[in-house]
Amino acid sequence: MMYQQMYWASEGYLWEETQKGPLDTDKLEKDFLKLMEFWKSVYLK
């Protein structure tokens, strides 16, 4: 279930970003690092 939630969140985020136009890879990296920190705080309790 954890992996599925991460996949759905990542897929949704990438879909939203592609709808805005050209991808900013620096922003993507920054946002995914924030997501990973969030997931760590949730799942490593």
PyMOL Python script that loads the backbone (N, CA, C, O; Angstrom):
from pymol import cmd

cmd.read_pdbstr("""\
ATOM      1  N   MET A   1       0.821  -1.185   0.000  1.00  0.00           N
ATOM      2  CA  MET A   1       0.000   0.000   0.000  1.00  0.00           C
ATOM      3  C   MET A   1       0.872   1.258   0.000  1.00  0.00           C
ATOM      4  O   MET A   1       0.559   2.233  -0.683  1.00  0.00           O
ATOM      5  N   MET A   2       1.961   1.232   0.764  1.00  0.00           N
ATOM      6  CA  MET A   2       2.847   2.387   0.840  1.00  0.00           C
ATOM      7  C   MET A   2       3.412   2.726  -0.543  1.00  0.00           C
ATOM      8  O   MET A   2       3.405   3.888  -0.948  1.00  0.00           O
ATOM      9  N   TYR A   3       3.895   1.723  -1.258  1.00  0.00           N
ATOM     10  CA  TYR A   3       4.477   1.961  -2.578  1.00  0.00           C
ATOM     11  C   TYR A   3       3.428   2.465  -3.561  1.00  0.00           C
ATOM     12  O   TYR A   3       3.715   3.312  -4.407  1.00  0.00           O
ATOM     13  N   GLN A   4       2.242   1.954  -3.447  1.00  0.00           N
ATOM     14  CA  GLN A   4       1.162   2.375  -4.333  1.00  0.00           C
ATOM     15  C   GLN A   4       0.819   3.851  -4.080  1.00  0.00           C
ATOM     16  O   GLN A   4       0.609   4.607  -5.028  1.00  0.00           O
ATOM     17  N   GLN A   5       0.762   4.252  -2.834  1.00  0.00           N
ATOM     18  CA  GLN A   5       0.488   5.657  -2.509  1.00  0.00           C
ATOM     19  C   GLN A   5       1.598   6.572  -3.044  1.00  0.00           C
ATOM     20  O   GLN A   5       1.319   7.645  -3.580  1.00  0.00           O
ATOM     21  N   MET A   6       2.840   6.146  -2.897  1.00  0.00           N
ATOM     22  CA  MET A   6       3.962   6.935  -3.408  1.00  0.00           C
ATOM     23  C   MET A   6       3.903   7.047  -4.932  1.00  0.00           C
ATOM     24  O   MET A   6       4.168   8.105  -5.502  1.00  0.00           O
ATOM     25  N   TYR A   7       3.557   5.948  -5.568  1.00  0.00           N
ATOM     26  CA  TYR A   7       3.447   5.950  -7.029  1.00  0.00           C
ATOM     27  C   TYR A   7       2.347   6.901  -7.489  1.00  0.00           C
ATOM     28  O   TYR A   7       2.556   7.704  -8.398  1.00  0.00           O
ATOM     29  N   TRP A   8       1.186   6.811  -6.865  1.00  0.00           N
ATOM     30  CA  TRP A   8       0.063   7.670  -7.253  1.00  0.00           C
ATOM     31  C   TRP A   8       0.394   9.142  -7.030  1.00  0.00           C
ATOM     32  O   TRP A   8       0.082   9.982  -7.874  1.00  0.00           O
ATOM     33  N   ALA A   9       1.017   9.455  -5.911  1.00  0.00           N
ATOM     34  CA  ALA A   9       1.376  10.847  -5.627  1.00  0.00           C
ATOM     35  C   ALA A   9       2.389  11.356  -6.649  1.00  0.00           C
ATOM     36  O   ALA A   9       2.274  12.481  -7.135  1.00  0.00           O
ATOM     37  N   SER A  10       3.372  10.536  -6.971  1.00  0.00           N
ATOM     38  CA  SER A  10       4.393  10.927  -7.949  1.00  0.00           C
ATOM     39  C   SER A  10       3.795  11.083  -9.339  1.00  0.00           C
ATOM     40  O   SER A  10       4.094  12.043 -10.050  1.00  0.00           O
ATOM     41  N   GLU A  11       2.965  10.153  -9.712  1.00  0.00           N
ATOM     42  CA  GLU A  11       2.329  10.207 -11.022  1.00  0.00           C
ATOM     43  C   GLU A  11       1.438  11.450 -11.140  1.00  0.00           C
ATOM     44  O   GLU A  11       1.469  12.141 -12.159  1.00  0.00           O
ATOM     45  N   GLY A  12       0.663  11.728 -10.121  1.00  0.00           N
ATOM     46  CA  GLY A  12      -0.205  12.898 -10.130  1.00  0.00           C
ATOM     47  C   GLY A  12       0.587  14.189 -10.174  1.00  0.00           C
ATOM     48  O   GLY A  12       0.229  15.119 -10.896  1.00  0.00           O
ATOM     49  N   TYR A  13       1.655  14.249  -9.408  1.00  0.00           N
ATOM     50  CA  TYR A  13       2.497  15.439  -9.398  1.00  0.00           C
ATOM     51  C   TYR A  13       3.100  15.674 -10.789  1.00  0.00           C
ATOM     52  O   TYR A  13       3.060  16.791 -11.305  1.00  0.00           O
ATOM     53  N   LEU A  14       3.653  14.623 -11.386  1.00  0.00           N
ATOM     54  CA  LEU A  14       4.269  14.766 -12.714  1.00  0.00           C
ATOM     55  C   LEU A  14       3.227  15.142 -13.772  1.00  0.00           C
ATOM     56  O   LEU A  14       3.514  15.933 -14.670  1.00  0.00           O
ATOM     57  N   TRP A  15       2.034  14.584 -13.669  1.00  0.00           N
ATOM     58  CA  TRP A  15       0.981  14.930 -14.627  1.00  0.00           C
ATOM     59  C   TRP A  15       0.657  16.417 -14.518  1.00  0.00           C
ATOM     60  O   TRP A  15       0.554  17.112 -15.529  1.00  0.00           O
ATOM     61  N   GLU A  16       0.494  16.903 -13.284  1.00  0.00           N
ATOM     62  CA  GLU A  16       0.193  18.321 -13.065  1.00  0.00           C
ATOM     63  C   GLU A  16       1.292  19.209 -13.645  1.00  0.00           C
ATOM     64  O   GLU A  16       1.005  20.212 -14.299  1.00  0.00           O
ATOM     65  N   GLU A  17       2.533  18.845 -13.406  1.00  0.00           N
ATOM     66  CA  GLU A  17       3.652  19.654 -13.895  1.00  0.00           C
ATOM     67  C   GLU A  17       3.737  19.650 -15.425  1.00  0.00           C
ATOM     68  O   GLU A  17       4.065  20.673 -16.026  1.00  0.00           O
ATOM     69  N   THR A  18       3.449  18.521 -16.052  1.00  0.00           N
ATOM     70  CA  THR A  18       3.514  18.482 -17.520  1.00  0.00           C
ATOM     71  C   THR A  18       2.398  19.305 -18.146  1.00  0.00           C
ATOM     72  O   THR A  18       2.537  19.764 -19.280  1.00  0.00           O
ATOM     73  N   GLN A  19       1.299  19.500 -17.435  1.00  0.00           N
ATOM     74  CA  GLN A  19       0.205  20.309 -17.953  1.00  0.00           C
ATOM     75  C   GLN A  19       0.552  21.793 -17.969  1.00  0.00           C
ATOM     76  O   GLN A  19      -0.061  22.563 -18.708  1.00  0.00           O
ATOM     77  N   LYS A  20       1.511  22.193 -17.176  1.00  0.00           N
ATOM     78  CA  LYS A  20       1.900  23.600 -17.075  1.00  0.00           C
ATOM     79  C   LYS A  20       2.840  24.032 -18.196  1.00  0.00           C
ATOM     80  O   LYS A  20       3.020  25.228 -18.429  1.00  0.00           O
ATOM     81  N   GLY A  21       3.435  23.075 -18.885  1.00  0.00           N
ATOM     82  CA  GLY A  21       4.376  23.415 -19.954  1.00  0.00           C
ATOM     83  C   GLY A  21       5.699  22.685 -19.746  1.00  0.00           C
ATOM     84  O   GLY A  21       5.734  21.616 -19.135  1.00  0.00           O
ATOM     85  N   PRO A  22       6.781  23.262 -20.253  1.00  0.00           N
ATOM     86  CA  PRO A  22       8.098  22.616 -20.126  1.00  0.00           C
ATOM     87  C   PRO A  22       8.461  22.369 -18.660  1.00  0.00           C
ATOM     88  O   PRO A  22       8.176  23.190 -17.788  1.00  0.00           O
ATOM     89  N   LEU A  23       9.091  21.231 -18.411  1.00  0.00           N
ATOM     90  CA  LEU A  23       9.440  20.860 -17.042  1.00  0.00           C
ATOM     91  C   LEU A  23      10.713  21.568 -16.587  1.00  0.00           C
ATOM     92  O   LEU A  23      11.682  21.686 -17.337  1.00  0.00           O
ATOM     93  N   ASP A  24      10.688  22.027 -15.364  1.00  0.00           N
ATOM     94  CA  ASP A  24      11.857  22.619 -14.724  1.00  0.00           C
ATOM     95  C   ASP A  24      12.458  21.529 -13.834  1.00  0.00           C
ATOM     96  O   ASP A  24      11.940  21.238 -12.756  1.00  0.00           O
ATOM     97  N   THR A  25      13.550  20.938 -14.296  1.00  0.00           N
ATOM     98  CA  THR A  25      14.106  19.786 -13.582  1.00  0.00           C
ATOM     99  C   THR A  25      14.609  20.144 -12.191  1.00  0.00           C
ATOM    100  O   THR A  25      14.555  19.314 -11.283  1.00  0.00           O
ATOM    101  N   ASP A  26      15.093  21.357 -12.013  1.00  0.00           N
ATOM    102  CA  ASP A  26      15.537  21.762 -10.673  1.00  0.00           C
ATOM    103  C   ASP A  26      14.358  21.807  -9.701  1.00  0.00           C
ATOM    104  O   ASP A  26      14.478  21.381  -8.552  1.00  0.00           O
ATOM    105  N   LYS A  27      13.223  22.322 -10.166  1.00  0.00           N
ATOM    106  CA  LYS A  27      12.010  22.362  -9.333  1.00  0.00           C
ATOM    107  C   LYS A  27      11.516  20.947  -9.038  1.00  0.00           C
ATOM    108  O   LYS A  27      11.115  20.646  -7.913  1.00  0.00           O
ATOM    109  N   LEU A  28      11.546  20.079 -10.055  1.00  0.00           N
ATOM    110  CA  LEU A  28      11.111  18.697  -9.845  1.00  0.00           C
ATOM    111  C   LEU A  28      11.956  18.025  -8.772  1.00  0.00           C
ATOM    112  O   LEU A  28      11.429  17.366  -7.875  1.00  0.00           O
ATOM    113  N   GLU A  29      13.267  18.196  -8.872  1.00  0.00           N
ATOM    114  CA  GLU A  29      14.159  17.579  -7.891  1.00  0.00           C
ATOM    115  C   GLU A  29      13.871  18.112  -6.490  1.00  0.00           C
ATOM    116  O   GLU A  29      13.784  17.340  -5.535  1.00  0.00           O
ATOM    117  N   LYS A  30      13.725  19.426  -6.368  1.00  0.00           N
ATOM    118  CA  LYS A  30      13.450  20.049  -5.072  1.00  0.00           C
ATOM    119  C   LYS A  30      12.139  19.533  -4.485  1.00  0.00           C
ATOM    120  O   LYS A  30      12.066  19.204  -3.301  1.00  0.00           O
ATOM    121  N   ASP A  31      11.103  19.466  -5.327  1.00  0.00           N
ATOM    122  CA  ASP A  31       9.798  18.999  -4.862  1.00  0.00           C
ATOM    123  C   ASP A  31       9.826  17.522  -4.468  1.00  0.00           C
ATOM    124  O   ASP A  31       9.207  17.136  -3.476  1.00  0.00           O
ATOM    125  N   PHE A  32      10.538  16.694  -5.234  1.00  0.00           N
ATOM    126  CA  PHE A  32      10.607  15.269  -4.895  1.00  0.00           C
ATOM    127  C   PHE A  32      11.416  15.042  -3.625  1.00  0.00           C
ATOM    128  O   PHE A  32      11.114  14.132  -2.852  1.00  0.00           O
ATOM    129  N   LEU A  33      12.430  15.851  -3.404  1.00  0.00           N
ATOM    130  CA  LEU A  33      13.173  15.730  -2.147  1.00  0.00           C
ATOM    131  C   LEU A  33      12.273  16.055  -0.958  1.00  0.00           C
ATOM    132  O   LEU A  33      12.352  15.400   0.081  1.00  0.00           O
ATOM    133  N   LYS A  34      11.415  17.068  -1.109  1.00  0.00           N
ATOM    134  CA  LYS A  34      10.443  17.391  -0.049  1.00  0.00           C
ATOM    135  C   LYS A  34       9.483  16.225   0.170  1.00  0.00           C
ATOM    136  O   LYS A  34       9.177  15.869   1.308  1.00  0.00           O
ATOM    137  N   LEU A  35       9.009  15.631  -0.932  1.00  0.00           N
ATOM    138  CA  LEU A  35       8.099  14.486  -0.819  1.00  0.00           C
ATOM    139  C   LEU A  35       8.766  13.320  -0.105  1.00  0.00           C
ATOM    140  O   LEU A  35       8.148  12.674   0.741  1.00  0.00           O
ATOM    141  N   MET A  36      10.019  13.050  -0.440  1.00  0.00           N
ATOM    142  CA  MET A  36      10.723  11.936   0.205  1.00  0.00           C
ATOM    143  C   MET A  36      10.889  12.176   1.701  1.00  0.00           C
ATOM    144  O   MET A  36      10.750  11.250   2.500  1.00  0.00           O
ATOM    145  N   GLU A  37      11.186  13.417   2.078  1.00  0.00           N
ATOM    146  CA  GLU A  37      11.291  13.732   3.506  1.00  0.00           C
ATOM    147  C   GLU A  37       9.943  13.550   4.203  1.00  0.00           C
ATOM    148  O   GLU A  37       9.878  13.052   5.327  1.00  0.00           O
ATOM    149  N   PHE A  38       8.879  13.956   3.530  1.00  0.00           N
ATOM    150  CA  PHE A  38       7.537  13.763   4.083  1.00  0.00           C
ATOM    151  C   PHE A  38       7.262  12.277   4.287  1.00  0.00           C
ATOM    152  O   PHE A  38       6.833  11.860   5.363  1.00  0.00           O
ATOM    153  N   TRP A  39       7.511  11.481   3.246  1.00  0.00           N
ATOM    154  CA  TRP A  39       7.253  10.044   3.357  1.00  0.00           C
ATOM    155  C   TRP A  39       8.080   9.402   4.449  1.00  0.00           C
ATOM    156  O   TRP A  39       7.593   8.521   5.158  1.00  0.00           O
ATOM    157  N   LYS A  40       9.322   9.830   4.594  1.00  0.00           N
ATOM    158  CA  LYS A  40      10.154   9.302   5.675  1.00  0.00           C
ATOM    159  C   LYS A  40       9.521   9.604   7.030  1.00  0.00           C
ATOM    160  O   LYS A  40       9.475   8.743   7.908  1.00  0.00           O
ATOM    161  N   SER A  41       9.033  10.839   7.190  1.00  0.00           N
ATOM    162  CA  SER A  41       8.449  11.212   8.478  1.00  0.00           C
ATOM    163  C   SER A  41       7.181  10.434   8.766  1.00  0.00           C
ATOM    164  O   SER A  41       6.870  10.169   9.927  1.00  0.00           O
ATOM    165  N   VAL A  42       6.450  10.068   7.737  1.00  0.00           N
ATOM    166  CA  VAL A  42       5.193   9.328   7.912  1.00  0.00           C
ATOM    167  C   VAL A  42       5.453   7.834   8.139  1.00  0.00           C
ATOM    168  O   VAL A  42       4.901   7.236   9.063  1.00  0.00           O
ATOM    169  N   TYR A  43       6.290   7.241   7.296  1.00  0.00           N
ATOM    170  CA  TYR A  43       6.432   5.787   7.295  1.00  0.00           C
ATOM    171  C   TYR A  43       7.525   5.239   8.211  1.00  0.00           C
ATOM    172  O   TYR A  43       7.566   4.035   8.461  1.00  0.00           O
ATOM    173  N   LEU A  44       8.404   6.091   8.711  1.00  0.00           N
ATOM    174  CA  LEU A  44       9.480   5.583   9.572  1.00  0.00           C
ATOM    175  C   LEU A  44       9.198   5.822  11.055  1.00  0.00           C
ATOM    176  O   LEU A  44      10.120   5.864  11.870  1.00  0.00           O
ATOM    177  N   LYS A  45       7.939   5.976  11.394  1.00  0.00           N
ATOM    178  CA  LYS A  45       7.583   6.156  12.821  1.00  0.00           C
ATOM    179  C   LYS A  45       7.631   4.839  13.547  1.00  0.00           C
ATOM    180  O   LYS A  45       7.364   4.786  14.747  1.00  0.00           O
TER     181      LYS A  45
END
""", "prot")
cmd.dss("prot")
cmd.show_as("cartoon", "prot")
cmd.util.cbc("prot")
cmd.orient("prot")
